[in-house]
Amino acid sequence: MAGTQKSLVYIVDDDDLVRQTIMAMTRAIGYEVQSFSSGVEFLDALPELTQGAILLDVRMPGIDGLAVLEQVKRLWPNAPVIMMSGQGDIPMAVRAMQSGASDFVEKPVSLDVVSQALQSALERKPTRTEPVATPDIPANPLDLLSDREAEVFKHLVRGDQNKQVAKKLGISHRTVEVHRARIMKRLDVTTIAQLVRMAIHAGIEVTD
């Protein structure tokens, strides 16, 4: 279901090009959008804003996404907050989800990703923070993997790159790539963000 004029989305990102691109995407799918170029700017305006969904960059100068999230949750405890991160920011994005973020998406984001993330976050009702199984997320994704694939999975959801996984497990970079492809196929996902969400829902440790 597309957004309406009553569905407010705030975009907080210090990268002008990224911010403008996501604004255009979000408006194209029917949401009312307002953007901010820094966490400080957004937090200054927050007390006067009407509650809405937030697309929040993880890494920003001055005050990062985690600090912004903490302040948002104090004022708007049930507001959906979607973190935006690069591959290397996955551990930080995971901490944000554990602190109350609804989801996170990997940059560069696409129109489909933004649309799906917003729709899911806005339709989701506040729940307890305990991990729960949902129809599209296995109760424990590790049950679908071999022992070695499970090891690779655990490293990937902690934000390790393929080369780092290979070094830690004492296997070749190519072998990790093969395992990663098999994991994605077995679990029917296309991004690391989806793997991390599965891990969090299953209660799997995703931080060192």
N, C-alpha and C positions, 0 to 999 in steps of 0.2 A: 504494500500500500504506500503510495507516494505521500510526501509531506504536504501540509497545508499551511496557510498563512498563520495558523495558531501554533505551528510546530517551529519553535525557535532553535536555531543552531548557532553556537558561538565557535569561531575558529581562532585558535591561539597558536601562532607560529611566527618566529622571527625572520624566516626566509620569505621575502616579498613575493617571489615567483611562485613558490609552493602555496603560499597563503592565497594569492589571487586565483591560482588554478583550482584549489579546493573550493573556494568561494563560488566560482563559476559552476563547478560540478554540483554543488549542493543546491544552488539556486535552480539549476536545470531540472532537478528532480522535485522541485516544488516547496522547498523549505525557505523560511524567512531567515536571512543570514546577517550576522554582524561579525566583523573580524577585529583582531587585536594583534599588534606586532610584538608584544612581549607579555610575559607573565605579570610583570608589575603593572602594565597598562590595564590588563584584564582585571586584576585584583582591585585596583583603584576604582574601577567602574562597577564591580560586582554588587555592592550593596544596593545600587539603583537599578539593576537589571531585573527583568522578568525571568524566572527560572526556565531553563531550556537544556537541550543537549549540548555537550561540549566536545569538540575535536581538538585535542590538546597535544602539542608537540612535547616529546620527552626532554630533549636537550635544547635549552635556551639560555642565553647569557643573562646574568643578573639573578634570576630565580628560575629554577628548572621546573619541569612538569610535575615532579613528585611534590615539591613544595606548594605549587599551585593547587594540586589535587587535595592536599591536606586542608587548605583554606576553603576550597569549594565545598568539601564534605561537611565542614562545620556549619556553613550557612545553608547549603542545599544538600542535605544528607542523602536524598533519593534521586538526585540529578544523574542522568546517564553521562558518564565521561569516557570517551574513547581516546586512548592514547595512540599517538602516531610515532613510530620509531624506525630507525634504520636497523639493518641486520645486527650490527654491533651493539645496539641498545637493548637487545632482548632481555638481559637480566634486569635492567632498570625498568623496562615495561612490565615484567613479571612482578616486580615489587609493587609497582603501581596498581596492578590488578589485585594483589593481595591487600592493598590499602583501600580498596573500594572502587577502582575503575571498572567499568562494565566490560571493556574489551580493549584490544589493541590491534592496530593494523600496521603492516610494514610499508615503508616508503620505497619507491614512489607508489602512491595510491591510485587506483583506477576508479572510474565512475561506478562500476558495479560493486567494488569493495566498499566505497563510501555509502552507497545506497543500502546495501545489505547490512552493514554495521549499524547505521542509523536506525533502520527499520527494526532490527533485532533489539537494539538498546531501548528504543522508545516504547516498544510493545512489551518488553520484559517488566514484570511486576517485581517490586522489591522482595527479596527472599533472604533467608538466613545465609550466612557465609559458608556453611558446611558444603563440601563437594557433593554434587548430586549428579545422577545419570540423566541424560536427556535422550530423546529418540534418536538423534543424529550423532551422539557421542557415546562410544563404548564405555561401560562402567569402569573397565580397566583396559586401556589399549595395549598394555604389555602382554595381555593374554593372547593377543593375536600375532605376537612377534616371536621369533626365535630368541634364544638367550643372547646371541651376539647382537641381533637387531635391537633387543631391549637395551643393551649397553650403549649402543650408538644413539638410540632414542633419548636416553637420559642425558647424554652430553649435548645433543642438539638443542633440547629444550632449555638447557642452561646457558645457551648462547654461544657455544663453541663452534668455531668454523671447522670445515672438513679437515684441514691440516692439523688443527689442534686435537681433534678427535683421534686422528691417525696416530699422532705422537703419544697421546695418553694411553691408547689401547695397544700400541706396538704393532699396528697394521699399516698397510700402504694407503696413500691418499685415494688411489683408485678403488680399493676395497671399500673404503668409507662411502665413496660416491655410489657404489653398487648397493650397499646396505641402505643408504639414504633413499635411493630410488625405490627399493623394495618396500621400505617402511611407508613411504608416501602412497604407494599403490595399495598395500594391505589395508591401510587406514583410510584410504580414499580422500586424501587431502592434497593440496598443492603448495602450501606455504608452511614455513616454520611457525608462524603465528597460530595456525590451526593446530599444529602439534602441541604447542604450549597450552592452548586452551584445553585440549584433551587431558593433558597432564594435570592441570590445575583442577579440573572437574573430578578427576580420579583420585585426587589427594596425593599425587606423586611429587616428591621433593624436586623443586625446579631451581633451587639456589644452593650454592655451595655452603 
